[in-house]
Amino acid sequence: MPSTSDTTPGRGDAGAPARRVSVDPQGPVLVEGPVEIALDDGTVARSDRFMVAVCTCRRSRAYPWCDTSHRRRERAAAPPEEGSPS
């Protein structure tokens, strides 16, 4: 596991500030931006936002960015029928 004293060649700029990443077990990975993501097909997706939500479930229509498609869809409870015993 890399530490703050990691001096492995080719591992980015040692003087650059580290990016903060927050992992939510029920949602996306939040990364302080700007962010570039190298995709499987070789393309690079870039966001200049200050905070980026990266999709981990692959259900997003805006992949690799999260559009909250991972959230379970719940139907509203049906109103009670008139004349039914409570």
VEXDREN-2710 file (C-alpha; in Angstrom, 1 decimal):
% VEXDREN-2710
k/r/px/py/pz
1/MET/0.0/0.0/0.0
2/PRO/1.5/3.4/-1.0
3/SER/2.2/5.9/1.7
4/THR/3.0/9.6/1.7
5/SER/6.7/8.7/1.4
6/ASP/6.2/6.5/-1.7
7/THR/9.1/7.3/-4.1
8/THR/8.3/4.7/-6.8
9/PRO/9.5/6.1/-10.2
10/GLY/6.7/6.9/-12.6
11/ARG/4.1/7.4/-9.8
12/GLY/3.1/11.0/-10.6
13/ASP/4.6/14.2/-9.4
14/ALA/5.9/13.9/-5.9
15/GLY/5.2/17.6/-5.3
16/ALA/1.6/17.5/-6.5
17/PRO/-1.1/17.6/-3.8
18/ALA/-2.8/14.2/-3.2
19/ARG/-6.4/13.8/-4.3
20/ARG/-9.0/13.0/-1.6
21/VAL/-11.2/10.1/-2.4
22/SER/-14.4/9.2/-0.4
23/VAL/-15.9/5.8/-0.8
24/ASP/-19.6/5.4/0.0
25/PRO/-20.6/1.7/0.2
26/GLN/-24.1/2.5/-1.0
27/GLY/-23.1/4.9/-3.8
28/PRO/-20.3/6.3/-6.0
29/VAL/-16.7/7.1/-5.3
30/LEU/-16.3/10.9/-4.6
31/VAL/-13.0/12.4/-5.9
32/GLU/-11.8/15.9/-5.5
33/GLY/-11.5/17.3/-9.0
34/PRO/-10.4/18.0/-11.6
35/VAL/-10.4/14.4/-12.6
36/GLU/-9.3/12.4/-15.7
37/ILE/-10.4/8.7/-16.0
38/ALA/-8.9/6.4/-18.5
39/LEU/-11.6/4.1/-19.8
40/ASP/-11.3/0.5/-21.1
41/ASP/-11.6/1.6/-24.7
42/GLY/-8.6/3.9/-24.3
43/THR/-10.6/7.2/-24.2
44/VAL/-10.1/9.6/-21.4
45/ALA/-13.1/11.3/-19.6
46/ARG/-12.3/14.6/-17.9
47/SER/-14.2/16.7/-15.4
48/ASP/-13.1/20.0/-14.1
49/ARG/-15.6/20.1/-11.3
50/PHE/-14.4/20.6/-7.7
51/MET/-16.0/17.2/-6.7
52/VAL/-16.7/14.3/-9.0
53/ALA/-19.0/11.3/-8.4
54/VAL/-17.5/8.3/-10.2
55/CYS/-19.9/5.4/-10.9
56/THR/-18.9/2.0/-9.5
57/CYS/-22.0/0.1/-10.4
58/ARG/-21.9/0.8/-14.2
59/ARG/-25.7/1.6/-14.3
60/SER/-25.2/5.3/-15.0
61/ARG/-26.3/6.6/-18.4
62/ALA/-23.4/9.2/-18.0
63/TYR/-20.7/6.5/-17.2
64/PRO/-18.1/7.0/-15.8
65/TRP/-19.8/9.8/-14.0
66/CYS/-22.6/8.8/-11.5
67/ASP/-26.2/9.9/-12.2
68/THR/-27.6/8.1/-9.2
69/SER/-29.0/5.2/-11.2
70/HIS/-27.6/2.9/-8.5
71/ARG/-30.3/4.0/-6.1
72/ARG/-33.1/1.5/-5.7
73/ARG/-36.4/2.7/-7.1
74/GLU/-39.2/2.4/-4.5
75/ARG/-42.8/2.9/-5.3
76/ALA/-44.8/5.1/-3.0
77/ALA/-47.2/3.3/-0.8
78/ALA/-50.7/3.0/-2.2
79/PRO/-53.3/5.1/-0.4
80/PRO/-55.8/3.1/1.7
81/GLU/-59.0/2.2/-0.2
82/GLU/-62.2/3.8/1.0
83/GLY/-64.5/1.6/3.0
84/SER/-61.6/-0.8/4.0
85/PRO/-61.3/-1.7/7.6
86/SER/-58.2/0.0/9.2
END
